[in-house]
Amino acid sequence: AEMTHLQAGLSPETIEKARLELNENPDILHQDIQQVRDMIITRPDIGFLRTDDAFILRFLRARKFHQTEAFRLLAQYFQYRQLNLDMFKNFKADDPGIKRALTDGFPGVLENRDHCGRKILLLFAANWDQSRNSFIDILRAILLSLEVLIEDQELQINGFILIIDWSNFSFKQASKLTPSILKLAIEGLQDSFPARFGGVHFVNQPWYIHALYTLIKPFLKDKTRKRIFLHGNNLNSLHQLIHPECLPSEFGGTLPPYDMGTWARTLLGPDYSDENEYTHTSYNAMHVKHASSNLEREASPKPMKRSQSVVEAGTLKHDDQGESENTQPLLALD
């Protein structure tokens, strides 16, 4: 019982859900966390920059308390940051690139959760102005947003839903989505982040997005694949999974249209539209800052090695296998 402070603030329903769905047992929470922590010595190549109970707990929850799986995710979380140092160099809401992405609505985050308590993230693909936002900055803004949201224990247990609206997303915009940057996004979200994604919903996708999806399918774990829904322009099939009361009008929901500045204001504070430097940021990435200074010395050649290996892995090699469902995902970093 001394450990239940780790569950402080959770509703009884959520504690019960964690027990049923995630095998979370308050009586042995501490032992579970300690067993994951004890595995850290097996990976001296990785700098584990945070190892406190609350932090390790989110990885256990993301992997249903399978300790080895939780540890693998924890290792990949820090390895991804180690291999992509520039992405995490100034990893806060007031970084100019992240701030621009947030201000342009990447990602949108709805205030209310869905009927399962999941947080709904929105991406309106057509709003991607490629002269303003690099794909990397949008990815950084999404990862930072998740980093802030995952502090909420209810969301560690209930998870997230992502809705991507592809309406009016041009072929020219799509051509910028190269396999290597899509692979970076999949690695960052599927393989290196302690969140439960209950569903990724594509809406109004044109044929070339469908083609792109076929191309990245081999990188997706079976579990991820089963959670990706391609609705096309059929909003009824979306509404069967996410109730219209939880959705803005763009998705045939009963809520008003999404205001792109909503989440940016939450992260940046009231004066978010002002282009000056920010002092206020609600997420202090101290451990990330200290990471980059530490690692730059030992690890600066590593990112090079990585981009080579992306080429060797032959991002497109799997293309000829197309739909074959037994393709080993290239991203399983075992």
N, C-alpha and C positions, 0 to 999 in steps of 0.2 A: 504493500500500500504506500510505502514511502515514495514510490516512483510515480504515483498517479499525477503528481504535479506536471508531468510531461503532457498529460491530457487535459490540463486546466483549460477551462473555457469551452470545452466541447460539450454539445448538447448530449443528453442520454441517448437520443436516437442515433447520433453520429458515432458514439462509442460502441453502440450495439452493431451498427453497420460495419465498423472497423473490425469487430470481432467476427461477424459472419462472413464478410467479403474478403477481409485482408488477413485473417488469422491473428489479429492483434489481441494480445493477452496482457492486461495491465500488471498482472502479478510477476511476469517474467520479462517485462519490457527492458529492464536494466541489463539482464543477462544477454538478451538478444542484441542490444546495442553494443555491449562489451565484446561479444563474439565477432561482430563485424569489425570493431576497432582493432581486435587482435590480429586481423588478417593484413593490416596495413604493412607490417614488416615484410610481407611477401612481395611487395612492389617498391623496392628502394628507388626505382627509376622515376617514381612519381612523387611530386610534392603535394602531400595532403594538407591543404592550408587551413582546413577547418575540420575539427574532429569532435566537437561538442555533442552531447546527447541529442539535443533538439535537431541538429543538422543531420546526424546519422539516421535518426528516426524517419526523416522524410524519404530516405532511400529505401529503408525497410518497407515503408508503406507503399512505395511505388512498385515494389517487387513482392508484394503479399507475404512479407516476412520470410522469404527464402533468403537465408543469410548470404550464401555464396553469390546469388544473383544480385542482392543488394550491394554487396561489396564490389562486384564487377561494375555495376552502374556508378558507384562512388569513384572507383578508379578511372572510369571513362570520363566522368564529369571533369576531373582535374586534368586528365591527359588531353582532352579536347582543348582545354584552356591553355595547356602547355604547348600544344602543337599550333595553336592559332593565336599567338600572343597579341598580334596587332588588333584582333577583334575585341580583346578585353583590356586594351591599354588604358582607355579612359572610359571605363564601363559605368557611366552614370547618366542620369536623365539630361544633364546640361551639356554633355558632349555634343558639339554642333551637329554631327551627322545623326546621332540618335535623336536629338531634340527635333530636327527637321522631320525625321520619319514619324515621330510621335505626333507632332503638330499636324502632319498630313493624314493622320488617322491610321498609322501602321504600328501596332494593331489597334482596332477598336475593341473596347471591352464594355459589355453591357453591365449596367448597375445591378440588375436583378439576376438571380441564378435561375436555372431551369428547374423543372419539377423534381429533379433528382439532386438538387443542391449543387449542380456543376456550374462553373463560371463559363460564360459564352464569349469567345473572342471572335471578332469579325475582321475579314480582310476584303476590301473592295478593290479588286485587282486593277480596274481601269484607272483608279486614282494614282497609280504609280507613275509619277513624272520622272522619267529616267534621267532628265538633265538635273533634277533636284536631289534624287535619292538613289544611292547605289543599292543594289540588292543586299550587299553585306550590311549596310547601315539599317535596312529594314529588318534583316535577321537579328542584328544586335538589339534593335528596339524590341523585338518580340521576345528575345531571350531575357532582356532586362525586365520586361513587363512580367514574364513568368517568374523571374527571380523575386520580384516584389510580391506577386500574388501568392507564391508558394509559402510565404511566411505564415499565411493563414492556414491553421491546422485543418479547418473544415475542408479546405480545398485540397489539402494533401490526401484526404480520405475520399472526397466526392469527385475531384478531378475537374477536367476542362472539356469543352467542346469547341471546335474550330469550324467556322463557316467561311468558305471562300466564295465570293461572288465574282464570277468571271465575265459578267455582262460587259460588252464594249471593250474587252481586252483585246487589243489588236495583234495581228500576226507579228508585226514589227516588235511590239513589246515582248511577245512570247519568245521571239528569237534570241532575246537577251538571257533567257533562262537556260544557261548551258548545263550540261550534265554535271560538270564539276561543282558549280555553285549549288545545284540542287542536292548533290551528294553532301555538301557541307551542311546544308539545312537539315537534311535527314539525319546526319550524324549528330547534329546539335540537339535536335528535338527528340528523335526516336531512341538514340543510343546513349545519350549523355545527360539527359535531364530527368530529375526525379519527379515527374508529374504523371498522373494517369490521364490519358486522353480517351474520353468515352466515345468520341466520334469526330471524324473530319468530313465535313459535308461540302461537296462541290455543287454549286448552283450555277445554271446558265453557262456551262462550259462549252466553248466552240470545239470543232473537231480537232484543231491542232493542240488543244489542251488535253483532249482525250489521248491523242497520239503521244504527247509528252508523258502522260501518266503511264502508258504502256511501257515507255522507255525506262521509267524509274522503278517500275514494279519489282524488278529483281533485287533492288536495294531494300525493299520493305520486308519486315518480318511478317510471317503469316498473320500474327496477332494484329499488326497494324493494318494489313491489307483488308482484314475482315471488318475493320472499323472505318474504312473509307467508303463513303456513299456518293455516287455520282447521280445527282437528281435531275440533271438537265434543267428543263424549265417546268418540271413537275413539282410544284410546291406542296401538293398533297402528300407526297412521299416524305418530304421534309417534315411536315406537320405531324406525321405519325410518330416521328422520333423526338421532335421538339415542339411542344405545344405553342400554338399561335400567341397565347397570352404572354409568352416569354420573348417574343420576337418583334423587332421593329417592322414598319410597314413595307420596307424594301423586300422583306421575305414573306409577305402576305400575313404579317403578324398584326396584333392589335395595338402595339406600342407605336408612339410617334417615330418618324424617320430618325436614324442614328445621327447624332451631332458629332462630327469628326473630332472636335476638340475635347470631348468629354474626358477621355483617359489621359490625354496630355495635361489637362488642367489638374487632374488628380495627382499626377506624378510631379509636375513642375511647379505646382502652387498657383495662386490666383493670377500672377502676372505672366503667365506662360507665353503670351503672344509677343511679349517684348523681346527683341532679338539680342539683348545684352547677355552677358555671362550671368549664370545663376549662382546664387549662393545656396539656395534652398534645394535639397534633393532628399526625397524620403527614403532612398535606399543608399546606404553608405557602403560602397564596395571596398572597404579597407582591405579585406583579405585579397581582393583581386589586385589592388594597387601594389600591395606589398609583394604579391606574387610576381608581377612583371619585373620589379627591380631585382628580385632574387634570381629569377629564372633567366633573365636576359644574359647574365654572365655564363651560366652553364649551358643554356639551351638555344642560344641564337642560331646555330646551324641547323637545328632540328626541323624548323618549318620548311627549309629547302628540301630536305630529305622527303618530307611529306608530299610536296607537290610532285616530285618525281614519282613517288609510289602511286599517286593518283593516276599518273599516265601509265605506269606499268600495269596497274590493276585494269587498265583499258576500260575506261568508263563505259565505252560503247560495246565492249566485247560481247556482253550478254544479249545484244540486240537480236541476234539471229534466233535466240531461244524464245524470244517474244513472250508468249503467254505461259510457257511451261512452268507449272506451279511449283515444281520441286527444285527450281533453281536455288542454289545456296546464295543467300544474300551476301553481297560483297562486303557489307558493313559489319558483319559479325566480327568484332575485333578480338577474337579469342587468342 
